[in-house]
């Protein structure tokens, strides 16, 4: 993978020997790992008919609980609000979530899983757990805990 360009074009790239320092590789590796992880999940779930955009909102809503706002869900997923709204429209049309507007603030839309949405999200959670188990089969619980502690 090519190194990122410097933030200041007048500033030279670090000397090649700096690339031997593991700290200089960590960010690139973490980003690459995240992308590969998401691609693997998307591919596996797509083979079961779950589009790569549909499952994250359902999983986050299941994890965070019913009654969160669209804004809170967008922040949790890392999506722009307008992108999430279009996706939520599709999930509403599929009968997986519903929106409710509280009387106290009509600008806010609160999100709830429908029974079908809860069943779908629970199935996704189980499938993601199985995929993650396969991806991490060679990682001991102790090593995983050490990594989590180190990255905290």
HELIX and SHEET records of a PDB file:
HELIX    1   1 UNK A   16  UNK A   20  5                                   5    
HELIX    2   2 UNK A   22  UNK A   46  1                                  25    
HELIX    3   3 UNK A   54  UNK A   64  1                                  11    
HELIX    4   4 UNK A   70  UNK A   77  1                                   8    
HELIX    5   5 UNK A   81  UNK A   93  1                                  13    
HELIX    6   6 UNK A  115  UNK A  135  1                                  21    
HELIX    7   7 UNK A  141  UNK A  151  1                                  11    
SHEET    1   A 3 UNK A  68  UNK A  69  0                                        
SHEET    2   A 3 UNK A 110  UNK A 113 -1                                        
SHEET    3   A 3 UNK A  97  UNK A 100 -1                                        
END                                                                             
